[in-house]
Amino acid sequence: MGFNEDMFALLKTKQWGACHQRIAQEERVDTREARVSTALWRATIFERENRYDDALRTLDAIQPEVFTQCGLLWERAKILYRMGKYPAAIETLHDAPFGAEIDTFPGITYEAIFLYCYLLKKSGHEAPLNLLTTLPDDFGTRFYERRRLTKADLLPAGASAPPT
């Protein structure tokens, strides 16, 4: 089994010590890819352990090395969301390079856009039309509220989908 498969399996067990131990084994590989991967897994474990500050510090430490800023900012904003820090999560995503990364990392960029628009709506603001237009009409996610949310959930009450 490879590292990612090991980590998925270990996360399911919620044996956090074993998760950290497996990451420590992988950290012996010193490439950019390995550093980013192990840090993202470590942040995920910290998040699952409700060690949010540790997760945020872990993400911040790898910021210069990540391959997608939208992905990193999305991970960071998700943690802030779980902490109930909506304004900080919104601020985290406010200047995300959505346009610069949409073609290279579409899936993660859509997730970041969705979270940003979701947080704006949850905070009583309207999501920017240009971002809503960027999301595919059938885009949906299960990361928030333990139910499937779609682009339609982000629209103002009674509004139809903006043209794409």
C-alpha positions in Angstrom: 0.0 0.0 0.0 1.2 3.5 -0.7 1.4 6.4 1.6 -1.9 8.0 0.6 -3.8 4.7 0.9 -2.2 4.1 4.3 -3.3 7.5 5.5 -6.9 7.1 4.2 -7.1 3.8 6.0 -5.6 5.1 9.2 -7.9 8.2 9.3 -10.9 5.9 9.3 -9.6 4.2 12.4 -9.2 7.5 14.3 -5.9 6.2 15.8 -4.2 9.5 15.7 -0.9 8.2 17.2 -0.6 5.7 14.3 -1.4 8.4 11.8 1.3 10.7 13.1 3.7 7.7 13.2 3.0 6.9 9.6 3.7 10.5 8.6 7.0 10.5 10.5 8.1 7.5 8.4 7.2 9.4 5.2 9.0 12.5 6.3 12.3 10.8 5.5 11.6 11.5 1.8 12.8 15.0 1.3 11.2 16.3 -1.9 8.8 19.2 -2.3 6.0 16.8 -3.1 6.7 14.7 0.0 6.9 17.8 2.2 3.7 19.2 0.9 1.9 15.9 1.1 3.0 15.0 4.6 2.1 18.5 5.9 -1.3 18.4 4.3 -1.9 15.0 5.9 -0.6 16.2 9.2 -3.0 19.2 9.0 -5.9 16.9 8.3 -5.1 14.8 11.3 -4.8 17.8 13.5 -8.1 19.0 12.2 -9.8 15.7 12.9 -8.3 15.8 16.4 -9.8 19.3 16.8 -6.3 20.7 17.2 -7.2 23.5 14.8 -4.4 25.9 15.8 -1.8 23.1 15.1 -3.5 22.5 11.7 -3.4 26.1 10.8 0.3 26.4 11.8 1.1 23.3 9.7 -0.6 24.8 6.7 1.1 28.2 7.1 4.5 26.6 7.3 4.1 25.0 3.8 2.5 28.0 2.1 5.5 28.8 0.0 5.8 25.2 -1.3 2.3 24.3 -2.2 1.3 23.7 -5.8 -2.1 25.4 -5.5 -2.7 28.5 -3.4 -6.5 28.1 -3.8 -6.1 24.6 -2.3 -4.1 25.8 0.7 -6.4 28.7 1.3 -9.4 26.4 1.0 -8.0 24.0 3.6 -7.2 27.0 5.9 -10.7 28.5 5.5 -12.3 25.1 6.2 -10.6 25.0 9.5 -11.5 28.5 10.4 -15.1 27.7 9.4 -15.1 24.7 11.7 -13.8 27.0 14.5 -16.7 29.3 13.8 -14.4 32.1 12.6 -16.4 33.0 9.5 -14.9 36.5 9.0 -11.4 35.1 9.2 -12.4 32.3 6.8 -13.8 34.9 4.4 -10.7 37.0 4.6 -8.6 34.0 3.9 -10.3 33.4 0.6 -10.9 37.0 -0.3 -7.7 37.4 -2.4 -7.4 33.8 -3.5 -6.1 33.4 -7.1 -9.3 31.8 -8.4 -8.8 33.0 -12.0 -5.1 32.1 -12.1 -5.7 28.5 -10.9 -9.1 27.6 -12.4 -7.6 25.9 -15.5 -4.8 24.1 -13.7 -6.6 23.0 -10.5 -10.3 23.3 -11.4 -11.8 20.9 -8.7 -10.0 22.5 -5.7 -10.6 26.0 -7.1 -14.3 25.3 -7.4 -14.3 24.1 -3.8 -12.6 27.3 -2.7 -15.0 29.5 -4.7 -17.9 27.6 -3.2 -16.7 27.9 0.3 -16.1 31.6 -0.1 -19.5 32.2 -1.6 -21.1 30.0 1.0 -19.5 31.9 3.9 -20.5 35.2 2.4 -24.1 34.1 2.2 -24.0 32.6 5.7 -22.8 36.0 6.9 -25.6 37.9 5.2 -23.8 39.0 2.1 -24.4 38.2 -1.5 -21.8 36.1 -3.4 -20.1 37.9 -6.3 -21.9 37.1 -9.5 -18.6 36.5 -11.4 -17.7 33.7 -9.0 -21.1 32.1 -9.0 -20.9 32.2 -12.8 -17.6 30.3 -12.6 -19.1 27.4 -10.8 -20.6 24.7 -13.0 -24.4 24.5 -12.6 -24.2 20.9 -11.3 -21.4 21.6 -8.8 -22.1 20.4 -5.3 -20.3 19.5 -2.1 -20.9 17.7 1.2 -18.3 19.5 3.2 -20.7 21.8 5.1 -23.9 21.2 7.1 -23.7 17.4 6.6 -25.8 17.5 3.5 -25.2 18.1 -0.2 -25.1 21.8 -1.1 -25.1 23.0 -4.6 -24.6 26.2 -6.5 -28.4 26.9 -6.2 -27.9 27.1 -2.4 -25.7 30.1 -2.9 -28.2 32.1 -4.9 -30.4 34.8 -3.3 -33.8 33.6 -2.4 -36.1 33.3 -5.5 -33.2 33.9 -7.9 -32.4 31.6 -10.8 -29.0 30.5 -11.7 -26.8 33.2 -13.3 -25.9 32.5 -16.9 -22.7 30.5 -17.4 
